[in-house]
Amino acid sequence: MTNPVTKDRLHYEDLSVGQVFELGPKQVTKQMIFDFAHEFDPLPFHIDEQAAKRSLLGGLAASGWHTAALSLRMLIDTFLGHAASMGGLGFTKLRWKRPVLAGDAISGTVTISELRRSVSRPKWGVVTLDFDMHNQKGQQVMTMRLNNLIEVRNPDTPGEVGS
């Protein structure tokens, strides 16, 4: 039975390993850094420009969680918002490679590295997504692996299954 909410979205069957989605660019402003940091990560190098200049980051830097949140938003705008996504299962291999500073523009790619059908819930598949995010200079700022549930269009169709 087709889900009327997701019937026109991308499903498990529409995806392939190696498929790449372009993300961004997204300009990161000083105000964005301040707003996020004051709410969620009020460390001096995120909320005080003078302290940030004296820190190992060398300037006002976005929280790593801010970088991850912006990357997720770009993923939703580019892919997950058009897919029959049923929610995230978690992430691994999150690495903040260098700070995102005020004025930087971040962009990147997400690559489908794995697809598997659920054994216990045949109406769902799991898509594994590898993030590779860079600043405007082409310097890598973040990598991450994300697992997401995605609806199978026809659960009765046999297919490769995983866990």
N, C-alpha and C positions, 0 to 999 in steps of 0.2 A: 504494500500500500504506500503510495507516494505521500510524503509529508507536504501539505499545502503551503506551509511556511517556507520550506526550503526547495520546493520543486524546480525553481528557475535558477538555482545556484549551482556552482561547481560541486560535484560529488567525488567520492573516492575513485570511481571509474574514469573520471576526467583527468586525473593526475598521473604523472609519471616521474620515476626517479631521474634526477638530473635536471628537471624543470627548474628554471631560474626566474625569480621575480625581482625587479629593480625597485629599490626603496629610495625615497627622497628626491631631491635634497630638502633638508629642513634646517633653516637658520636658527641658531641658538643665541638668544639675546641675553644681555646682562639681567634684564628684568625677569625673564623666564627662569634663569638660574636662581635669582633671589627668591622668587615666589615658591619654586619647588623646594628649595633648601629650607626656607623658613618653616614650611609645613612638614617636611619629612626627614631632612638631613642637615640640621643646623650646625654643621661644623664650620670653624672659622674660614677655611679656604673656599667655602661655598657662599658665605654671607658677608665677608669683610674683605674688601679689595686690597687693603694694605697687608693684612695677614696672609692673603692668598699670594701676593707678590713675594713674600718672605718664605713661603712654603716650598716644598719640593715640587709642587705643581707649577710654580712660576707665574701664576695669575689666577684670576677668578675662574674657577672650574665647576662645571656641572657635576652633580653627584653621579656616580656610576649608575645608580638606580634611575636617575633622570634620563640618562643616555639609553638605558634599557627600555624605559617607558616610551620614549620618543620612537625608538626602533619598533616597538610593538605597535604603536599607533600607525606608523608607516606601513607595517605588515597588514594591519586591518584595512587601511585605505586601498592597498594594492591587491591583496589576496583574500585574507580571511573574511572581510566584509562582503565578499562575492561568493563565498564558499558555504557549504552546508556544515559549518563548524559547530560542533557540539561542546566545545570548551577545551581548555588546556589540561594537560596531564602533568606538566612540570617541565623543568629545564635542567640541563647539565652543561658542563664545560663553559660556564660563563667566565669570560676573561675581559677585564678592562685593560687594554694595551697601552693607552696613553690618555691624558686628560682631554676632555672637550672643553675648550675655553670660550669665554664670551666672544661672540662674533664668528665662531666657527660655523660651518655648514656641514651637517653629517648626511651621508647617503651610503648606500651599500646594496648588497644582494642577499636574498634568501634562496637557498637551493634545497630542493627536496632530496634528501639523502636516503630515505627509506620509506616504504609503504608496506603496511601489513594489515591483514584482516584480523579482527578479534575472533578468537575461538569461542569465548564465553558470550559474546554479544555480536552475532553475525550482522546486525544492522549498522555496525560501526567499523570503521577502519582507523588506523593510526598513521598519521603523517609525521615524519621527522624532518624538521626544518633546520638548516644550518645558516646562521646569520654571519655576515662578514661586513662590518660597518667601518667606514673611513671618514676622515675629515676632508675639507676642500683641497688639501695638499696631497691627498692620496695616501695618507698615513692611517694605518689600521688603528681604530679606537676601541673596538669591541668585537668579540666573537661569542657565540652562544649556540647551543643546540636546544630546540624546543620540540616537544611532542604534543600533538593536538589530535583530538578525536574529530573524525569527519564522517558524515553520514554516507552509507552505501545506498546507491539508488535502488538496487534490487538485491536485497539480502538473500534471496533464494538462489541467486546465481552462484555457482561454485567459483571459488577463487583461492588464491594463495592466502593461507591463514598464518597468523603468528600467535601471540599470547593473549 
